[in-house]
Amino acid sequence: MFLGGLSVCMAFGFAISLGAVVKNKPYGVPDHRRAEFEQKLRLLRQEQLAIEDAKKNSSPRVLVEQATFDFGFLAPGTNGASHDFVVKNVGEGDLVLSSGGTSCKCTIAEIEDRVVPAGQSRSVRVVWNVGAEVTDSYQQTALIETNDPTHETIELTVQGRIRSKWSVQAEDLMRLKGSIGQPLEFSCVLYSQLFDDFVVLDWEASSEKIQVEVQPIGDLQRVSLHARSGYKVNVVYAAPAYDASPFDETIRLNVFDMKSEETEWIEVPFRGRFGKPLVFHGPALDTSGLDLGTIEIGSNKEWSFFVRFKTDDRVTDPYIKSISPEGLHAAIEPIERVKNTYRVTLRVADDAVPTRFRFDKQGFVEVADRDHPRRSDWMPLFGEFIAKLQSP
């Protein structure tokens, strides 16, 4: 019985011992690499102890001389763009670095060694993967937490621009201004920061009034746009003869990349309006018109302003088409040295009756070209005629 009990106890003890060994054996680590694994565990424990001790130290000081890096231009979809930031410890105690997160999932912060002894430095690598949706400039940040009580968090920033597949450069195609009867001419530049050589195969427009001509841009302009190739697009838009109306048009350019043999249609919208066929000028004019003030009938007071016909044709017979209120007279005479420009002079007739033309009842003077009656416009007038004051 004693031997049998002893055998059972020995078997049970061996099972416990064996179970303990199996329980502590790392899952998935082969026996021939067990020593290597345990060495790494010891190093991790040592690092953790060093970090805990360093965090109790209040004397580290973190210094990052360059916290922002500009990648410049990157191609769309670039993966693994990285920069190593140098983090220094200019204090007396050990500095501990920890990742505090990034501004987006596309940005990764890799810390070379989390513990930085006094007087030493470490590299923190920020890796950025360009997403397909990024098409212009970008800026991403990585936060690094420290045990420096004066700088518990430092911010590392990477920034730059994504090379454009296709771009259009112009001053402003959404607020163009033209003149009645005169073609509207403007230009833009279509360029690529990716393709070394592309051609414009064809173009089409939303109106028959539009004509397009393309020509390659020069080296200086290409360099200023950071472009690899590009074309100047010259557009001529025929203006209506009389109607001063807004316009909203589009031209489409069929481009072909010589290397990839890729073809694509690029849309270039533009909008604006054609101004009126006449322009009024004068120091007494403002955006609302001409304010004559309060005029005593019989005072012989006069007002004048200039009118210019916006046409390349010679205007030979301008006239005052209409005027209001009654009792207000106007004369028109040419300015000899300036083409299609005339002086309009206003005065109040001696037999005018007291009249108020303000607010809901304003006056006006309309000037027109007798050879082209629809080439006309009017100037708003404001004021009041009062009776001549009687002498006592």
C-alpha positions, 0 to 999 in steps of 0.5 A: 500500500505504501509503495502504491501510494508513493507511486500515485503521489510521484505520478501526480507530482510529475503531472503537476511539474509537466503541466507547469512547464507546458503552461509557461511554454510560449505558444508558437515558439519552437524549442530551438528558438526558446532561448532567443525568445526569453532574451527578448522578454528580458530586454522588454522587462528591462526597458519597461523598468527603465521607462518607469524609473525615467518617468519618475525623473523630472529633469529631462528636457526635450528639444526638436530643432525641426518639427515640420518637414515638407516633402515637396511634390509627391505623385498621387498614391505614393506609399511609404513617404517618410522622414526621420525627425531628431528628438534630443534630450538636453536635460539631466534625466532620461527622456521617455517617448511614446506615440500619442496618435496621428491626425489620420490613419495614413500617418504612422509614427515609428520611435527608434528607442523610447528611452533617450539618455541625457545628452543623446538623441533618437529618431522618430520616423513619420511615414505617410501614405498618399491616398487616392482622394488627396489631390492638392496640398496636405498636412498631417501630424504625429503626436509624441508624448514625453515625460518632460513636464514642460513639454508633455506633448510634441507635434511632428508635422509632414506637409507638401503637395500632390502632383496634379494629373490635370490642372487649369491655371487662369486668373478668374474664369468665373467672372469674365467681363465683355463688351457688347459688339466686341469679341471676348478674348481670354486664355488659360493653361492646361498642364500636367504635373505627371505626364511628360508629354501629352497632346490636345487631340480635339476640342468642343464647346457648348456654343457655336460662338466659341473658337479655341486655339492651343499652343505649347507653353514655354519652359519658364511657364512650365517651371513656374507651374511645376508642370511636366507639359502643358498648353496655352488655350486661347478662347474667342467668344463672339459677343452679342450685338446688343443684349447685355446678358450673363453667359455660362459656357464650357469647353472640353479638351480631348487630351492624349498622353503619349507614354501611357496612351491614356485619353481623357476629356477635360472640361473648362467652364467659364462664365461672366457677362457682357457689359452695356454698350455705353459707359458713363464717366464723371467725377460727380457720378456714383454707382446710383447715378447723378444727384443734381441736388436741389435746383432753383429754377432759373439759376442757369446751373449746369452739370456734365459727364462723359459717355463712351460707346464701347464699339470698334465702329465709329459712332457718327450720330449719337443723340439724346433719345429721351430725358426726364423730368420735363424741364430738364434739357441735355446737349451732347458734343464729341470729345475730338481726341477720344474715339466714340466719347462724348460730353453730355451737358444738363441744365434746367429750363427757365420755364420748368415747374417745381418737381421732385425726382427722388426715391420712387420717382427718379429721373434719367437721360438716355443716350443712343446711336442713331445708326444703331438705335439698340446701342443705347443706355440711360443714366439715372438722375436724382434731384428737385426743382424748386421755384425761384425765391422772390426778393424781399 
